[in-house]
Amino acid sequence: MMIKNIILGVFLLLFVFGCRNNSSEKKVKNIEDELYGFDQMEEMKDVYYRFPSPDEMLNFIDKKELQFDDVILLPTENAKGYIDSKSQALNLGIYIADLAYITLFQRQKEALIYFTVVYGLSDKLRIASAYDPHMLKRFEDNIKNVDSLKVLTDEAMTYLTDYLVENQKEKTFAIISIGGFVESMYLAFHMADGFNEDNIIIQRISDQKLVLENLIHYSLAYSDDQNVSDALKLLYPIRTVFNEFLTVTQETIVEKTEDGKLIIKGGEKIIITEEQFNKLKEITFKTRKSITENLEN
């Protein structure tokens, strides 16, 4: 199976993953009908689903008017309390999103600490071999170099996603991605700081409706695994709220900036009201809490 990176619009760089047809097709269909209200799935052959990594979800944000807030991050000491593989994978996704947030604000010290946690959870899941064996040392050596830190973080996440797909560990990848999606939404809500329909962060939050559909479809291909199936159920309440959103079609306009970049405006736009914003925020925070508080002492 091959993994490709493609650019969608100006801000959103999406990962594209191929899904194989497999013997669990009946299981997938039943879960869809029961939990998500989808139509029956057609045979999956050469079908691709796309959804952003946490880094891609957050990178569009202009951080100039925002303050870094370490209080909203998942405490690193929690990592040792995740014992079962599902909790480890879900919270690995949480920590990866937190690392993306930290890198966005160029916080070198915190980046090293959180990468160490990401590496540690990866080791517990027996996927640490995805990383360059010298990656942690490179982080330590480049702790004061902001540009190198961003490159290293991107490189580490690329290694991880490629390794999981190429080594037929898509079940683990699906669970990690679910955790990363929830945390990316959680962080975006914090950065939005209340409802304002002109806030680009809020529009990006509403756009995650399409991302969520792709993530669910991708994960359903591996829902014969109980851990994937259980992780998918975490997304159901979020999807229910997203289904209340209205989608309108606007005229597509392509503009060119002074530096030669193309800006695409219009097309389909997902409308979110203040009530829906607050409802989605509440269920996202509740879902995040159920993931992060699954601790064993």
N, C-alpha and C positions, 0 to 999 in steps of 0.2 A: 504494500500500500504506500502511496506517495503522499507527501505533505507539501503544500505549496503556499506561498504568501502572495496575496494580491492586494491592490490598492482600491478601495471603494471610496469615491468622492475625495474630499480634501483631508479629512481628519482620521477616517477609520481604515486602518490596515487590518485586513481580516485573514485568519488562518482558514485554509480549505482542507478538509479531510475527507478521504474517500471511505465509504462504508461498504463492506462486503456483504453479499447475500449469505445467510447462514441458516442453520437448522432451527434457530429459535424464532423464525418468522411468525409462527402461530402465537407464541408467547408475546411477541412484540405487539401483534394486532390486538390481542385480548387486553393487554395493559393500556393501550391507547384508547380502546373503546370504553373501558371501565373507568380510567382515571382522568383522561384528558378530553374526551369528546371528539376526537379526530375521526375523520372518515377512515374506512379500512385502507391499510397501506397497500400500495402496489408492490410488486416484487422489486427489491432494492438491487439494482445492478447499475454500476457506473453512476451512482448518485453521489453528489457532493453537498455537504453542509458546511456552513461557514459561521464563525463566531469569533469575537475579538478576545485576545488575551487581556488580562487586567491592565498591562502596560499600555496597550492600544486603546483601551476604554478610557483611561485617565489622561493620556498624553495630549489630548486636544485642548485641555483646560489651560487657560492663561493664569498662571499662579501668581502673577504680579500683585493682584489685589487680594490674595488669600494668605492666610497664616497657617504654617505647619502646626498640627495639633497631635502630639504623640499620645494624648489621652484616649483618642478614638481607636488606636491600634490595639490588636489582640496582644496582651502581655506575653512576652517570650517564655516566661516561666510556666505558662499553661501547657506548653508543648509536651512536657514530660508526663502530663496526665492523660494523654490520648493513647489508649492501650490497643484497642482493636483497629484493624486495618481500615475500616470505613471512616472512623473518626480521624485517623491519621491522614488519610487522603483528602477528606473534606477540609480539614484545618490546614493542610499543606497548601491547598488552594487559597485559603484565607491569608496565610502568611505571604504567599506569592503576591497577592493583591496589595498587601501592606507594604511589601518591598517595592512594588511599583510606585506607590504613593510616596514612600520615603525618597526614592530616586528622583521623582518629579520635583521634589523640593531640595534636592541635592544635599541631603543630610548624610555625610560620609560615615560618621560614627555609627548611627542607627542602621545604615545599610549593611555594614559588616556584621552587626549583631543579628539582624534579621536573616541575612544570607546564611549565617551559621545555623540558625534554626531551620531554615528551608533544607539545608544540606542534611541536618540531623534527622528530620522527619523522612526525607528521601531515603536515608540509610535504613531506617526502621522498615520502610516499605520495600527495601531491597532494590531500589532504583538509583542509588547514589552513583553507580557506575556510569550514569548518563553524563555526569560532569567531567570536565577535564580534571584529572587527579591533582593538578596544581592550582585549581581554581580558587580555593580558599586562601592559599598563599598569595596569589595574585591580587585578591581583594585586600589583604593586609598590606601588601606593598604599595598599592595605589589608593590607599585610604584618603589621601589629601588631594588626589587628582580627580576632580568632578567629572571631566569628560571621559576618562578611563573607566570610572565607576559605572557610568551609564552604559558604556560599551560592554563591560564585563557582565552587567546584569542582563542585558539583552542576549548576550552570548550564552549565559547560563540557562536562560529560559528556552532558547532555541535548541540547545543540547537536550534539555529535558523533554520537550515536546517531540522532537525527532526520534529520540530513543524510545519513548513509549509507543509511538506508532510503528516504528520499524521493527520493534521486538514483540509485536502482538500483545501489547499491554494497554489496549484501548479502553478496557473496563476501568483500569486505574485512572487513565487519562480523563474519562468521562466524569468520574467522581471528583477528581481534582478541579476540573473545569466548573463543576456545579458550585463548589466552595468558592472558587475565584469569582464567579459571576455574582453570587450573593454579596461577597465582600466589596466588589467593585460598586455595586448599587448602594451599599451601605455607606461607603466613603463618598460617593457622589452626592447622596442626600445630605451628608454633613457639610460638604463644600457649597451646596446650593444655599444653605442657611435660610430656609423659608421659601414660600411660593412667590414667584414672579414670572409671569408667562413669557417675558422677554429674556429671561435668563437662559443662556445657551446650555448651561449644565442641566437645567430642567428639561429642555428639549431633548438633550442626549439621553436623559433618563427615560423619557417616553419612547425614544427610538429603540430602547432595549427590548421592546415587545417583540420585534422581529428577531433580534438576537436570541431571545429566550426560546422562540419556536425552533430555531435551528439547533440550539443546544439540546432541547428535548428530543428532537428527531434523531440527532446523532447518538444520544445516550440510549434511546429506546432500542437501538440495534444490539445493545449489549445487556439488555434488561433481563436476560435469562439468569444473570448473576444477581443474587439476592441483595448484595451491597449496592449495586447500581440501581436496582429497583427501588430500594429504600431511599436512596439519595434523590431519585427522581421525584418521589412523593413530596419532598421538601419544596419543590418548585411549583407544585399544583396550586397552592393558595395564591402565590404571586401571579401565576398565569390567569387565575380567575379575575383578579383585579385588572390586569392588562386587557382582558377581553371586554371590559367596560369602556375602553378608550375608543374615541371616534377617529376614523381615518378619512381625511379629505384630500382630493386631488387638486393640485394647483399647477398653473402653467410653468413649464420648465424653462429656466433662463440661465444661459451660460455667460459669465462675465470674466473679463481678463483684468487682473490687477496690474499695477505699475511694474511689478517685478516679474511679470509674465506668467503668473500662476492662474490656472483656470478655476473659477468658483462656480459650482453648479447650485442653483437655487430652484425651489419649487418641487414639482413632482408630488409624490404622496407625502403627506404630513400627518403625523399622529398628534391628535389634540388631547391635552391633559388639563383637567380642571383642578382648582385648588382642593376640592373635596377628594378627588381621585389621587392627587399628589399625596395628601396626608394619609389616605387609606393604604396606598402602596408603600409609603414610608413605614407605616406601622407594621405591616405584614412582613416587610423586608427585615426590619429590626428583630421581629419575633423569630423569623426563620434563622437569622444569624445567631441569635441567642441559643436556639436549640442545637445548633452545630457546635458553637464554641464552649458551651457549658456541659457538654457530654464528657465529663472528666471522671477519672477514677483515681482515688488517693492510695 
